Amino acid sequence: MLFVGLYQGFSLCAADFAGLEGNCVYFFKMDRASRSFIYRFRMEDGQIEELPGPSMHACTWGGAGRD
């Protein structure tokens, strides 16, 4: 999995996280009210889907546990 953010990104093994799929790009997209939603782009078929969950304001990736 590849996570892409505004100022950073990172990759993880999808098998280590329940509910996430491999061969995908996960990204946030902000609406006009500055709420962000997470989306998944499937590399196999080019499909983009919004994932369920609450919207967030100005979300960013955490840095804990990364080398």
VENPE-V822193 format. One record per run of one state. SS is the DSSP state (H for helix, E for strand, C for the rest). FROM is the first residue (numbers start at 1). LEN is the number of residues. Records with the same first field share a line. If there is no record, write none. Layout:
BEGIN
SS: FROM-LEN + FROM-LEN
END
This chain:
BEGIN
C: 1-1 + 5-4 + 12-2 + 17-7 + 31-4 + 43-5 + 51-5 + 58-10
E: 2-3 + 9-3 + 24-7 + 35-8 + 48-3 + 56-2
H: 14-3
END
